[in-house]
Amino acid sequence: MPRYRSTSMHRIAAFAIALTLFTGLRPANAVQIVPSIGITQTPDGGDNKMMLGLALRNGLLPRTQAEIQVGYRSEDRTIAGETFAMKTVPVTLSLWASPVPMLYAGGGVGAYLQAIEYDNKVYPASNDTQFGAHLGGGLRFSPAPIVGVDLQGRYVFLKEKSTELASGKFDPSFWALSAGLVIGF
């Protein structure tokens, strides 16, 4: 057998092994896209706000999934009579474990890109990236082989944030409840 054929076979075998490890020895639909819509609220109460998200999940080990998610949320805050709008784009990495087939729990870390715009326009707008962690869980069920429904709750822990306002600080942490459509491929 010529030498170049052996090298090609080794590359194909290495690719097959890497692909098998990446999919976690799971069925063909182990990779999932999960668009979601939900509500969020800060710990100090206030109005519920809408949050949009898009996640990519992949099976790692039996009953374990890794996830990367990008979202968007916007809220208005009032501190000492001054109002400002805060827009947040969370980019998170999560690890979810399923002790029973339909339920999962876990957590992860993320970067939260935040922009603040003040209503009175006296203060300049600010952009900041904050790092945080989240814990949560959910319920996932599949009425069809490659399509499912995902209901999830999570609490996001962020550090206290400063503003240009006199009272200056607030807690940007929030909880979120979302419903998503799981599309496997």
TAQUI-V596761 format. One record per pair of residues at least 24 apart in sequence whose ideal C-beta (glycine too) atoms are under 10 Angstrom apart, sorted by the first residue. I is the first residue (numbers start at 0). J is the second residue. Records with the same first field share a line. If there is no record, write none. Layout:
I=J, J
//
This chain:
20=59
21=57, 58, 59
22=57, 58, 59
23=57, 58, 59, 60, 61, 63, 64, 65
24=58, 59, 60, 61
25=57, 58, 59, 60, 61, 64, 183
26=58, 144, 145, 183
27=144, 145, 183, 184
28=58, 141, 144, 145, 146, 147, 181, 182, 183, 184
29=56, 57, 58, 59, 64, 183, 184
30=55, 56, 57, 58, 64, 182, 183, 184
31=55, 56, 57, 58, 64, 66, 139, 145, 146, 147, 149, 179, 180, 181, 182, 183, 184
32=56, 179, 180, 181, 182, 183, 184
33=66, 68, 139, 147, 148, 149, 151, 177, 179, 180, 181, 182, 183
34=149, 179, 180, 181, 182
35=68, 70, 149, 150, 151, 175, 177, 178, 179, 180, 181
36=177, 178, 179, 180
37=70, 72, 150, 151, 152, 153, 175, 176, 177, 178, 179
38=72, 174, 175, 176, 177, 178
39=70, 72, 73, 74, 87, 153, 155, 173, 174, 175, 176, 177
40=74, 173, 174, 175, 176
41=74, 76, 85, 169, 170, 171, 172, 173, 174
42=154, 170, 171, 172, 173, 174
43=76, 169, 170, 172
45=74, 75, 76, 77, 173
46=74, 75
47=74, 176
48=72, 73, 74, 75, 87, 173, 175
49=73, 74, 177
50=74, 87, 89, 173, 175, 176, 177
51=177
52=89, 91, 151, 175, 177, 179
53=179
54=91, 93, 149, 151, 177, 179, 181
56=93, 95, 139, 149, 181, 183
58=97
59=94, 95, 96
60=96
61=97
62=95, 96, 97, 98, 99, 100, 103
63=94, 95, 96, 97, 103, 105
64=93, 94, 95, 96, 97, 103, 105, 139
65=92, 93, 94, 95, 105, 107
66=91, 92, 93, 94, 95, 105, 107
67=91, 92, 93, 107, 109
68=92, 93, 107, 109, 133, 151, 153, 177, 179
69=109, 112
70=109, 111, 175, 177
71=112
72=111, 155, 173, 175
73=114
74=171, 173
75=116, 118
76=115, 160, 162, 164, 169, 171
77=118, 164, 169
78=162, 164, 165, 166, 167, 168, 169
79=162, 164, 165, 166, 167
80=164, 165, 166
81=117, 118, 119, 121, 122, 162, 163, 164, 165, 166
82=117, 118, 119, 164
83=115, 116, 117, 118, 119, 122, 124, 125, 162, 163, 164, 169
84=114, 115, 116, 117, 118, 124
85=113, 114, 115, 116, 125, 127, 160, 162, 169, 171
86=112, 113, 114, 115, 116, 126
87=111, 112, 113, 114, 115, 129, 155, 157, 171, 173
88=112, 113, 114, 128
89=113, 129, 131, 133, 155, 157, 173, 175
90=128
91=131, 132, 133, 153, 155
92=133
93=133, 134, 135, 151, 153
95=135, 136, 137, 139, 151
96=136
97=136, 137, 139
98=136
100=139, 140, 141
101=137, 138, 139, 140, 141, 147
102=136, 137, 138, 139, 140
103=135, 136, 137, 138, 139, 149, 151
104=134, 135, 136, 137
105=133, 134, 135, 136, 137, 153
106=132, 133, 134, 135, 136, 153, 154, 156
107=131, 132, 133, 134, 135, 153
108=132, 133, 156
109=133, 155, 157
111=155, 157, 160, 171, 173
113=157, 160, 171
115=160, 162, 163, 164, 171
117=162, 163, 164
119=164
121=163, 164
122=162, 163, 164
123=163
124=163
125=160, 161, 162, 163
127=160, 161, 171
129=157, 158, 160, 171
130=157, 158
131=155, 156, 157, 158, 171, 172, 173
132=156, 157
133=157, 172, 173, 174, 175
135=174, 175, 176, 177
137=176, 177, 178, 179
139=179, 181
140=181
141=181, 183
143=183
144=183
145=181, 182, 183, 184
146=180, 181, 182, 183
147=179, 180, 181, 182, 183
148=178, 179, 180, 181
149=177, 178, 179, 180, 181
150=176, 177, 178, 179
151=175, 176, 177, 178, 179
152=176, 177
153=177
//
